Amino acid sequence: MTAPDSYDGVTSCGCKGIRRCLICEKFKSKGELEASRPKVVHHFCYDPETRLAICRNAKALSFPFPGVFLWENFISEDEEKELISTMDQDVWIQSQSGRRKQDFGPKVNFKKKKVRVGRFSGLPVLSQKLVLRMQQEPSLADFKPVEQCNLDYHPERGSAIDPHLDDLWLWGERLVTINMLSNTTLTMSLEQGLPELGLTEEVQVAVCLPRRCLVVLYGEARHRWKHAIHRDNVLERRVCSTYRELSAEFLPGGQQTELGALLLNIALSFQGTSV
């Protein structure tokens, strides 16, 4: 199976609700578009060496920003080529906000809190060596992903992902992403601001993601700050693979231990095809 190699002639998208891309915006009313304009915010940049968020306009103003781990050059150029080539031989499914996706994970209904195996057959074979490499990092030594989602961003479609927090019922503490094909910026946001710093309006922290890096969100960056990829930070095609682990409810001692063990056994067989 092969994915389409161009976006010419595409007249539909996967956007639902308030989500949008360049395709569906052609049919949005002026009022709808004006209502979605970004608010005035305080902008900071994340410094991975000091782990500080530094104000763009006043460098004297900074604050600790915990919960982000960056591993530059996590994969090589040859590995990147192999991964993208393999993905592009599979089917890309249209997703929301101008993205395309490939899912390797269980069937989930988050509203009803239901999860089942469905057609889940494991993570893809090429991910096995990547997971083993992740586990060489002490903070990821016990990381056991149960789901992988590949996402394809393209500027011609206005691809983006709105600020959000990942589910906490099924997914565990760490969100691990490999960024491929182009540099981008992960925008962390706190709508209520930081009153302790005198910032009562929204605060955004830009985390630069180099091509072929791995980024981990955990702690406050996972639970308190929303994360997003803005449209103007997708200047070239960008593909990412995000790996998620199980929450405590599905691990030993949790209410759904047996189901969690089954899902992990399937996931870590690394024999999967996208579902």
Buried (B, 14 or more C-beta within 10 A) or exposed (E): EEBEEEEEEBEEBBBEEEBBBBBBBEEBEEEEEEEEEEEEBBBBBBBBEEBBBBBEEEEEBBBEBEBBBBBEEBBEEEBBEEBBEEBBEBBBBBBBBBBBBBBBBBEBEEEEEEBEEEEBBBBBEBBBEBBEBBEEBEEBEEBBBBBBBBBBBBBBBBBBBBBEEBEEEBBBBBBBBBBBBBBBBBBBBBEEBBEEEEBEEBBBBBBBBBBBBBBBBBBBBBEEBBBBBBBEBBEEBBBBBBBBBBBEBBBEEBEBBEBBBBBBEBBBEBEBBBB
